[in-house]
Amino acid sequence: MPYTFTSWKERLAQRSDLSPSLVHLTRGAIVEGNQLSPVDVLIKILLEKKIVGSDPRQAFIHGERRAVCFQDAPLYSIAQNMLFEKKYKKEKPESRDRYSGCGLIFSKWYVHQKGGRPVIYDSPESAKDYLEPEQWWRIVALDLSNSANTVDWMHEREWRVKGDLEFELWNTAILIDTKASYREFISKCREIPEPDIWRAFAES
């Protein structure tokens, strides 16, 4: 028997390991030859009201379709993921920067309405046997067979949206992890006359 929307929210509220929200984290990027900080990328997303999906040629996305990635976890669990990534980066500086502590929070219900779905954790070869090519964007590699080269991203409980995600400012909330990033965000928002991003969130 299906839940009502209210009972669905109540169940999630009573579970400390689950969340009714999904989080998209940003990272620094080079755009049109300019180095952007994670806060710059966050502001760019808010100005455009769009998260551009990751290019499968430059990310761990199978198939030919772009996808926007989210983590399905409580904020304290996402903070733990970030702390682990920072420690791992310190130990292995050559490793890839995956994300920062800046990002956006969306209702899981909203992302689902936008076509977002949980990813499928499996070996890509196996998953491609039972998925049509237009669904390959949902595949995330999983391999626990080799203790010297373990591939496991299930801690992210990832969801993805095919293509880009367009939204209005009232559909989201901002996540900023440090005082320095918060001050950078406020300072740079105040330099933008229109739209007034800071006021839009301060008054919401």
N, C-alpha and C positions, 0 to 999 in steps of 0.2 A: 504494500500500500504506500503511495507516494506521500512525502511530507508536504505540509503547507509551507509557504515561504517563511512564515513566522516560526514554525517549529524547526525549520532548517537552521535559521539564525540562532535559535535558542540552543540547539545541540552544539553548534560551533562555539557559542559563548561559554559553554560548560566544559570545554576541552582545552587544556593548556597547551596541547601539542598541535592543535589545528588553528586555522585562521580563516575568517570570512573574506580576507583581502589577499591581493597579489601584489608583489613589489617588483618594479623594473628599476634596476640599478644602472647608473651611467658610468662612464669612465672617460678619461681624457682622449682627445682625438685630434687629428689634423684635418681641417676642413678648408678647402680652397687655398692650401699652402699655409694656413694659420694654425698654430698650436692652441687648442682650446682646453681649458681645465675642465674637470667634471662639472663644476658649477656653470661654466660657459655652455657646456652641452645641455645641462638641465634648462637653462634659460632659453636656449635655442629651441628646445622641444616645446616649452611653454609658449613662446612667441608664435611658433608654427602650428601649435595645437596638434602635433603629430609626432609619433615615434616612428622613425624610419626603420623598417625591418633590416636585420643583418643580412649582408650579402652572402649567399652560400659559397662563393668563391673565396671569401675571406674569413669565414666562421665555420664552426662545426655543425653545419646544417646540410643535410642530405637533399638531393634533388636539385631542382632549378628555381625553387620559390624562396623568396625572402621570408623572414619571420621575426617577430618581436618576442623576446624572451622575458619570462617572469619567474619569480620564486614563490612557491606556495608554502609559506611557513610563518609562524609568529615572528614579530620583530626581534625578540631576543635571540631566536634561532638564526635569523639572518645576520645579526650582529656577531654571533659565534662563527658563522661561516666567513665573515669578513676578517675577523681576528685570525682565523686559521690561514686565510689567504695571505695576510700581511706577514705572518710568521714564515710561511712557505716561501714567499718572495724574498724575504731576508736571507733565508738559508740557500735559496737558489735564485740569484738575481737574474739569471737568463730566462726564467720562466715568464710566461705571458701575464700581463696585467688583465685580470678578468673583469673587475668592477671596483667602484669606489663606494663610499658611504653616502653618495648623493643619488637620489632617485625619486620615483613617483609611486604612489600607492593607489590602487584601484580596487573597487569592489569585485570580488570573484564573480558575482552575478553579472555585473556590467561587462566584464571581459568575456564571459561565456556568451552573452548576447551579441558581442562583436565577433563571434566565431572562435574565440580562444578555447583550447582544449589541453588537457594534460598530455605530456609527451609520452612516447612509448619507449621504455628502456629495454634494449635487446641488442644483440649483435646486428650491425647494419645488414649483413648478408642474410640473416634469418628473417629480419623484419621486412626486407624487400621482397621476400617470397610470399608473404601474406598481405602486404599492403600495396594498393595501387600507387603508381608513381606520383600522382597528385597529392598523396598523403605522406610522402617521404620526409617532408619538412618536420614531421612530428617525431622522427627517429632520433634518439640519443644513445650513443654507444654504451654498452655495458659488457664488461668482460672480467669475471672474477676467477678465471681459470689459471692465470699466471700471477703468482705472488710477487714476482719481480717487476711486473708491468700491469698493475691493476688499473682498470678503467671503471670508475663508479662515480656518477654525479647525482645519485638518487637523493643525496642530502639536500639538494635544491628543490626537490619535488616540482620540477619545472612544468610550466604551462607555456604554450606559444600561440601567437596569433599569426595566421598566414598573411604575408604582405606587410603593410604599414597599419598602425593604429591611430586613427583620428579621434579626437575627443574635444570636449569643452572644459574649461578650467574648473567648473563646478563638479566635474566627474572625477576629480583626482585630489590627492593631498601630497604635500612635499615631504620628502625625507632628507634631512641633512644631519650628518653625524658629528661634526666638530664646530666649535665656536668660530674658528677661522673661516671655515666654509660658509657658515651662517652669515658672518659679517661680509664676506665677499659677495654672497647672494644679495643681501640687502643693498650694498653699495652699488652693485652693477644694475640692479633693478631700478634704483633711483635715477640712474643715468638714462633710462629709457622713458621718453615722455608718454608714448602710447604704444600698446595698451599698458595700463598701470598694473603690472603683475602683482607687485607687493600689496597694493591696496585690495586687489581682488581676493587674495588669500587672507589678508588681515581682517577683512570684513565678513568673510564667509563663516 
